[in-house]
Amino acid sequence: ASDGRLLVDARGNFGTCIGSGLGGKIYIKKGALELNANGDRAVAVGSFQGDDEIRITNCGLEIDLSISDGVGCGSIEESTIVKFHKCYVKCSISGNNTVGIGSLSGEETLVDILDSFTDFTIRSGDSTCVGALQGATKMTASLASVRVESVGENCLAFGGYSGDAVAFFNGVDVKVKIYNSSGKDCFAKDEDITMINGKCSIFVNDKRIERKLDYKFDKE
């Protein structure tokens, strides 16, 4: 898809706003997308059962899901690759088992956010804003803004429950505010989270979480 404005309002038990449901490649090169879905299981952009690769550039993407199980951008059951470049992404989800960008039960999620603004608001018992909820997560963000507001018994900001997650932030403004039962923003090891030349504000249950922030500049 390239350029234009697209509005999708979906109602039903199962469905995807954009995608085959069975995986594949989705490239959106430009435009403004507003994707809304209400139902049992839904995906805004991506698939139910297959691996997928999603690349979105120069795009405004607004997602609003009211569902039981589902994903904003990615795959419900399989692995996914999601890349944003020069995008505005706003993702609002309410449900039981949900993921903003990534996969609910897939083995691996790879997310790359470059020169983009991303905003997640999730109300869900089990959820993560970015990552594979039941698998491994590799996340890279550069020259971007990542904002998270999430509430739920087992909600996370990044990665999944296994703790198998690696995140690299370079020149990123990270703002996280979540409320959950674990008191953690993610289960990744501290050494697997790298933050360089950015800003970081993370609060869990109104308690500040300290993350190491380094400043590195190339010498002429």
N, C-alpha and C positions, 0 to 999 in steps of 0.2 A: 504494500500500500504506500502511496506517496501523496502528501498534501491533502488539503480539504479538512472538513469537520465531520465527525461521525459521532452520533448519539445512539447508544444501544440500551434499551430497557428490557430486561429479560425476567420472565416469571415462569416457574415450573419446578419440578422435582430435581432434574439434572440438566446441566447445560453449560456451554461456554459462550462468552460474548464474541471473542475472536479466537479461532483455533479449531482444529478438526476433532479434538477430543482424544485422538489416538497418537499424538506426538507429531514431530516434524520440525520444520524451520519456519519461523515467522520473522519477517523483516518489515519494520515500519519506518519509513525514511523521513516523513515530515507530516505535520498536521496537528489537529486537536481532537482528542478522543475523550468521550465521557461514557463510561461503562457502568451500568447499574444492574444488579441482579438480586433477586429474592427467591429462596427455595431451599431445598435440602442440601444438595451438593452442587457447587458452581465454581467456575474459573473465569476470571475476567479476560486474561490473555494467556493462552497455553493449552494444556491438555489434561485429560483424566488419567489415561493408562500408559501413554508412551513417553519416552524421552523426548525432550524438546530443546531447541536452541532459539532464543528470542533476542533480537537486536532491534533497539528502538533509538532513533536519532532525531534531533531537531523537532521534538514533539512535546506537546502538553498532554498529559495523561491523568485523568481523574477517575478513580475507581471507588465505587460505593457498593459494598456487599452486605446483605442481611441473610445469613445462611446458617446451616448447622455445621457442615464441613466444607472447606474450600480454600482457594488460593487466589490472591490478587493477580500475580504474574508468575507463571511457572507451571508445575505439574503436581497433581494430587498424589499419584502412586509411583512415579518414576523420577529419575534424575533430570536435572535441568541446568541449562546455561542461560543466564539473563545478563544482557549488557545494555546500559543506558549511556548515551553520549549527547550532551547539550539538551537535556530534557528537564521539564518540570513534571514531577510525579507526586500526586496526592492520593493516598490510599487509606480509605476508611472501611473498617470491617467490624461487624458484630456477629458472634456465633459461638460454637462450642470448640471446634478443632480447626484452627485457621493459621494461614501463613500470608504475610504481605508479599514478599518476593522470595520464591524458593519452592520447596516441596514438603508436603505433609508426611509421606511415608517413603519417599525415594532414598536411594543410597547416598546420593551426593548432589550438592548444589554449588554452582560457581556463579558468583555475582560480581560484575564489574561496573562501577558507577564513575563516570568521568564528566567533569564540568557540568554538573547537574544539581538540581534542588530536589530533595526527596523528603516527604512528610508522611508519617504513618500514625494513624489513630486506630487502635484495636481494642475491642472489648470482647474477650474470649477466655474461656477456662483454660484451654491449652493452646498456646500460640507462640510464634516468633515473628518478628517483623522482617528479618532478613536471614535466610538460611534453610537448611534441611532439618525439620523438627525431629525426625527420627534417624538422621544420617549425618554425613560429614559436610562441613561448610568451608568454602574458600571465598573470602570476600575481599575485594580491592576497591577503594574509593579514593579519588584524586581530584583536587580543586572542586570540592563539592560541599553541599550542606546536607546533613542527615539529621532529621528530627523525628523523635519517637515519643509517643504518649500511649501507654498501654496499661490495661487493668485486667487482671485475671488470676486465678489461683496459681496456675503454672505458666504464666506468660514470661517471655524473654524478649530482649531487644535484638540480640544477634545469636546465630547458631542454634543448636538443638540440645536435646537432653543428654546425649552421649558425651558432650564436651569435646567432640572431635571437630574443632573449628579453628581456622586461622584467619585473622583479619588484619589488613594493612590499610592505614589511613594516612594520606599525604596531602597536607594543605586542606584539611576538612574541618568544618565547623560541626561538631557532634553535640547534640542536645538530647538527653534521654531523661524521661520521667515515667517511671512505672511503679505499679503496686502489685505485689505477689506474695506468695507464702514462703518462697525460698530466700528472699532478701538479696538475690543476685540479678544482675542485668544479663549475664550469660554464664555458661559453664566452661568456657574455654580457659586454658591455662594462661596466666598473666604473660608468660614469655611468648605466647602465640598471638598476642595482640600488640601491634606496632602502631604508634601515633607519632607523626612527624609534622612539624611546621603548621600546626592547626590550633584549634580550640576544643576544649572538652568539658562538658558539664553533664554529669550523670548522677541522677538521684533515684534511689530505690526505697520505697516506703518512707520518703522524705529524708532519707539519710544519704549523704554524699558518698559516692564510690570514687576512690582515687585511682586514676590510670596514669601510667608514666607517659609523659609527653616530652619528646626530644625536639630540638631545633638544629637542623643541619642545612648548611648553605654551601654551594659550590664556590670554591675559591678561584678567582681569576688568575 
